[in-house]
Amino acid sequence: MPRRSRRQASARASNRLRDYYSGVTPGVGRRRHDSEDSTYSGGDGDLHKPTARNTGRFAVVNPDKRKQNNIIKHLEKPVIPPEKDEQLKVTKIDFQAETNRTAHHTDEFEKQGLIVRRGQAFNISLQTNRPYSQGKDKVILEFRIGRYPKPTKGTLIKVTLGTEQLKTSSWGAKVTKNSGNTVGVSVMSPADAIIGKFDFYVQTEHEGTKFRTPKDEKNTVIILFNPWCSDDQVYLNDKTKLEEYVLNETGFIYIGNTRRIRGRPWNFGQFDDPVLDASLYLLDRARMAYRGRWDPINVTRVLSAQINSLDDNGVLVGNWSGDYDDGVEPWVWNGSVKILEQFYKTKESVQYGQCWVFSGVTTSVLRCLGIPTRSVTNFGSAHDTDANLTVDYHFDSNDDPIEDLNNDSIWNFHVWNECWMARPDLPAGYGGWQAFDSTPQETSEGQYCCGPASLMAIKNGHVYYGYDTKFIFAEVNADRIYWKVPSDDEEWEQIRVERYSVGKYISTKAVGCDDREDITHLYKHFEGSELERVAVREAVEHGARPGTYVDQSVPEDVTFTIDTDDDVDIGEDFSVRVKLTNKSKQERYVTMYLTAQAMYYTGVSLGKFWKQRYDVRLTPNGDGEVEGRIDADLYVPRLVDQGGIKFFLMGHVRETKQTFAGQHDFRLGVPDLILQVSDKDKVINIGQEVHVNVTFKNPINTTLTKAGFNFEGPGLTADDKVIPHNYTKPKETATAVVKLKPKKKGKRKLMVSFTSKQLTQVCGECVLEIV
């Protein structure tokens, strides 16, 4: 090779090595390789240049991959100096995983390796070829994350071993033991460190020579959020709440309606494999910038989009159609683990989910990453499609609902999430619980995500604070307005305004027990109070139609209530009643139409199946009541997933021309599964096969087909978690034996559901004590 060529080759090699240690990507122009930091909303503006390939939402740098990969392979080889007796070499790294994981509250993870929380020191031990000399040897710990780590992005961290006191504000490492050929080291990551999986290397320097450990898949450190650290943005200063909102692997998600609230057991399983890998993968597939992964606000917002499949083919496909033949019915799921396992394995969206499933998976992912999170249910939840903070119902001249105009809806219940964090982006006082929602309803900044929104901002109507505070405010505090739409071109008549029927019994599992906790007071002031009305006016003034909030309700001298029998189970006949009160001193003649419709829990009607007319004479200051009887044989064939029925009432007072309207949500109960551990398994050991007997009695006069038992639980394994059951005749008892093996000690909860084509939402649970 000519001398000039040799000099040029040597210079190129030196440049590559210099670029490597300075964080510049080898083989790529120094101003062109930010692809690992493409942000979720489209990346930095300077990425859009001729050297980048634009793929729509993200700009992706497309360098010469073969050349680049060869350089990377070369640089991942260990730096081994010429043999010298005085050179310090690291022969083994002991991450002391068991001790560190216990101290960092990560010992429940099934995933092996070192998993720690930021802002808290962890200890490692280095085995060397000779004793370490602090005066002569320099030891550098190197943490790398991402394909092309850079110091300027916080993705390449080099920490020099020293003796200074460690602080939660910065990376640091100090010697804790120096005995023979063993060096004990305490390492601190800052309380705002990037979360994720870091590759770990050790480099030593001695009199101008260097040694660097080789790349090893076992030498990795996973860093998570730390709600136990007072300097972390997710800090929660309550031990019992940390046990519940970070460490508890099971819980309840509440479903039903305002009259019949039911807790559905759910296996969050945040410590089971592969939940941690799947959670970190979601951030990668979102192409979330590593420099943004320190911030729980950004992480929460990104994950609220990644849990649903719209926009980005995320974890779950939502389906409210009633047709689930090409997937799994939403009510079959008992927990998040199987969903995340399937998604991580196939890299394809899982079919299907509805709001409680989206929320359950979201709770699993955020608890896994260390953010205190809970699932929250809002009963009577408004879905305002036109951002006017009202839910509008329209009726024709025959008093029938006009479905084409009724785009707004009131869901029997809707489940979202709350996470705990400080909000330095908002004024003081808006930290704490933040509401966010992974169920795809409306877009936010062009994507199907929602939140996080401060509960304090929602409660006070401060809808101008991000994120999506206005939408969540409407869900808990919108007014219902009933309209009469004439067949001609006359003006619409406002029949009635209901102010206090939205946002009821907002519920979550209580801390430390299986009770339901009502947290409505965190979302709204007391209904009807001056503070509550001030919050509504404040919100509307910053909404889509400011200045239009006017109370248009008219005095009523005939009032009504709709009521049904209590605690009616599916398969039983029941009654519906309308009670009327005449507040005037004259007689009143009332004509009413009462209709019943089978409903999805989202407020979407399947059509009317029962209608009655009533003519009532009310004496002065008198009361009246009418009653209708609904037979099981009439309603059972029309029910869908949640067993919901909605009654609509339209009435007219002949003397005053008063018109009134109302509605009543009714949900039928289903029996619970009965779970019992077999007598021979009263004492359960790890690895021992356990038999749990499950029984269920069919309550309806119809044979149940395409049935099966589904089960799961944290720390419990089984060869097959689905037990088929071909059919169950009317009033017949179905049985199954669940066989499983525990993997962990302590109390473990088993959750089982029974589903069929005709009957769903049948669940049960039991606690197993593993010794």
Summary of the structure (lengths in Angstrom):
residues: 771
radius of gyration: 31.2
end to end distance: 71.9
largest distance: 115.9
contacts: 2555
relative contact order: 0.08
helix: 19%
strand: 38%
